[in-house]
Amino acid sequence: MSKSDYYDILGCSRSASEAELKKAFRAKAKELHPDTNSGNASATEKFKQVNEAYEILRDPNKRAAYDRYGHAAFEGNMGGGFSTGQSGNGDFASAFSDVFEDLFGDFMGNSGGRSQTSNRANRGADLRYNMRVNLEEAYSGKKTNIDIPTSISCNTCNGTGAQSGASPTSCPTCSGIGKVRAQQGFFTVERTCPTCSGRGQIIKNPCRLCSGQGRVEKSKKLSVNIPPGVETGTRIRLTGEGEAGIRGGNSGDLYIFIEVQKHSLFERDGQNLYCRIPIAMTTAALGGDLEAPTLDGGKTRVKIPEGAQNNKQLRLKGKGMPAIRGGSKGDLYIEILVETPVNLNSEQKEILEKFEKSCKNNSPANQDFFGRVKKFWGANN
């Protein structure tokens, strides 16, 4: 039975580069891997063929021989100079190990050798602090002090985790690498060392104060600047202000999440502010002036136009919230709420009744609406 072409198995052209071969192999290996095709004998066989094809084509000398003689170059009648490694698992695992970290590195934490593994293991945790500010503080900014319960570097051992005069030693299990390997079936699995937790070192004489951690629990006071323009959901990052790392590892970061409280006078929408102000019916009809509050604690004069309707908005440019990264401010919108008078006495009622009789052409919207209503009723009768 003739064997399939190695290039066809990988889905590559004969002119494919090394990078293209590797990319094709990764895709096929992911698709056909036994762990994701349990009990599928066909997938397992194809997986073996993919590894065999890649083992040959990844080697420039073997690839040159294959390109010239095909499979015959490895079947003993061409001088026996090459081997596909089908007699055992050694070469088979070798072909797969080159891309193992690319395939499974994200799951095994295996993307950068000992230094990165150790740094990840020793780095302190990030912390979150929820801060509530009122709208005035969000407008002008705020400088405040906060207390953070956290871990800080141990002063007794200077963060090493070892007693005075002692030093960490190389882990005997992983020889200081922080990772151990084990052969599983067709490939080699690399995991974090269980003895040193990926740090590559162990401490035989741990510090009594921190028990070898190199850090102790303690509250920390920080001064925080809240910039003008923050809004609910704004996140402020303080690099290195999280938990101290284990045994001298890098500290984590502190993230401050802002929540802006509701205001009794103003509503916020992005950089714009809205203030609803009730006015008398006579002011709406005749026009006039009113003093409107501004968020900075001041006031500004607003002119009400004659015949102003309910919910009319008057725009005050530049009286809104500042942008968090600088630039122009938003606007303040004054929304008019025309208030109907209540608790009228008999004299006031009489005056309004006379006024109503005299206002036959002073309510155009009312007349237009009921004119359309009459047409609607007429069309349906």
DAHUCOR-V451484 format. One record per residue. N is the residue number from 1. SS is DSSP state (helix for helix, strand for strand, loop for the rest). Layout:
# DAHUCOR-V451484
N|SS + N|SS
This chain:
# DAHUCOR-V451484
1|loop + 2|loop + 3|loop + 4|loop + 5|loop + 6|helix + 7|helix + 8|helix + 9|helix + 10|helix + 11|loop + 12|loop + 13|loop + 14|loop + 15|loop + 16|loop + 17|loop + 18|helix + 19|helix + 20|helix + 21|helix + 22|helix + 23|helix + 24|helix + 25|helix + 26|helix + 27|helix + 28|helix + 29|helix + 30|helix + 31|helix + 32|helix + 33|loop + 34|helix + 35|helix + 36|helix + 37|loop + 38|loop + 39|loop + 40|loop + 41|helix + 42|helix + 43|helix + 44|helix + 45|helix + 46|helix + 47|helix + 48|helix + 49|helix + 50|helix + 51|helix + 52|helix + 53|helix + 54|helix + 55|helix + 56|helix + 57|helix + 58|loop + 59|loop + 60|helix + 61|helix + 62|helix + 63|helix + 64|helix + 65|helix + 66|helix + 67|helix + 68|helix + 69|helix + 70|helix + 71|helix + 72|helix + 73|helix + 74|helix + 75|loop + 76|loop + 77|loop + 78|loop + 79|loop + 80|loop + 81|loop + 82|loop + 83|loop + 84|loop + 85|loop + 86|loop + 87|loop + 88|loop + 89|loop + 90|helix + 91|helix + 92|helix + 93|helix + 94|helix + 95|helix + 96|helix + 97|helix + 98|loop + 99|loop + 100|helix + 101|helix + 102|helix + 103|helix + 104|helix + 105|helix + 106|helix + 107|helix + 108|helix + 109|loop + 110|loop + 111|loop + 112|loop + 113|helix + 114|helix + 115|helix + 116|helix + 117|helix + 118|helix + 119|helix + 120|helix + 121|helix + 122|helix + 123|loop + 124|loop + 125|loop + 126|loop + 127|strand + 128|strand + 129|strand + 130|strand + 131|strand + 132|strand + 133|strand + 134|loop + 135|helix + 136|helix + 137|helix + 138|helix + 139|helix + 140|helix + 141|loop + 142|strand + 143|strand + 144|strand + 145|strand + 146|strand + 147|strand + 148|strand + 149|strand + 150|strand + 151|strand + 152|strand + 153|strand + 154|loop + 155|loop + 156|loop + 157|loop + 158|loop + 159|loop + 160|loop + 161|loop + 162|strand + 163|loop + 164|loop + 165|loop + 166|loop + 167|loop + 168|loop + 169|strand + 170|strand + 171|loop + 172|loop + 173|loop + 174|loop + 175|loop + 176|loop + 177|loop + 178|loop + 179|strand + 180|strand + 181|strand + 182|strand + 183|strand + 184|strand + 185|loop + 186|loop + 187|strand + 188|strand + 189|strand + 190|strand + 191|strand + 192|strand + 193|loop + 194|loop + 195|loop + 196|loop + 197|loop + 198|loop + 199|loop + 200|loop + 201|strand + 202|strand + 203|loop + 204|loop + 205|loop + 206|strand + 207|loop + 208|loop + 209|loop + 210|loop + 211|loop + 212|loop + 213|loop + 214|loop + 215|strand + 216|strand + 217|strand + 218|strand + 219|strand + 220|strand + 221|strand + 222|strand + 223|strand + 224|strand + 225|strand + 226|strand + 227|loop + 228|loop + 229|loop + 230|loop + 231|loop + 232|loop + 233|loop + 234|loop + 235|strand + 236|strand + 237|strand + 238|strand + 239|loop + 240|loop + 241|loop + 242|loop + 243|loop + 244|loop + 245|loop + 246|helix + 247|helix + 248|helix + 249|loop + 250|loop + 251|loop + 252|loop + 253|loop + 254|strand + 255|strand + 256|strand + 257|strand + 258|strand + 259|strand + 260|strand + 261|loop + 262|loop + 263|loop + 264|loop + 265|loop + 266|strand + 267|strand + 268|strand + 269|strand + 270|loop + 271|loop + 272|strand + 273|strand + 274|strand + 275|strand + 276|strand + 277|strand + 278|strand + 279|strand + 280|strand + 281|helix + 282|helix + 283|helix + 284|helix + 285|helix + 286|helix + 287|loop + 288|strand + 289|strand + 290|strand + 291|strand + 292|strand + 293|strand + 294|loop + 295|loop + 296|loop + 297|loop + 298|loop + 299|strand + 300|strand + 301|strand + 302|strand + 303|strand + 304|strand + 305|loop + 306|loop + 307|loop + 308|loop + 309|loop + 310|loop + 311|loop + 312|loop + 313|strand + 314|strand + 315|strand + 316|strand + 317|loop + 318|loop + 319|loop + 320|loop + 321|loop + 322|loop + 323|loop + 324|loop + 325|loop + 326|loop + 327|loop + 328|loop + 329|loop + 330|loop + 331|loop + 332|strand + 333|strand + 334|strand + 335|strand + 336|strand + 337|strand + 338|strand + 339|strand + 340|loop + 341|loop + 342|loop + 343|loop + 344|loop + 345|loop + 346|helix + 347|helix + 348|helix + 349|helix + 350|helix + 351|helix + 352|helix + 353|helix + 354|helix + 355|helix + 356|helix + 357|helix + 358|helix + 359|loop + 360|loop + 361|loop + 362|loop + 363|loop + 364|helix + 365|helix + 366|helix + 367|helix + 368|helix + 369|helix + 370|helix + 371|helix + 372|helix + 373|helix + 374|helix + 375|helix + 376|helix + 377|helix + 378|helix + 379|helix + 380|loop + 381|loop
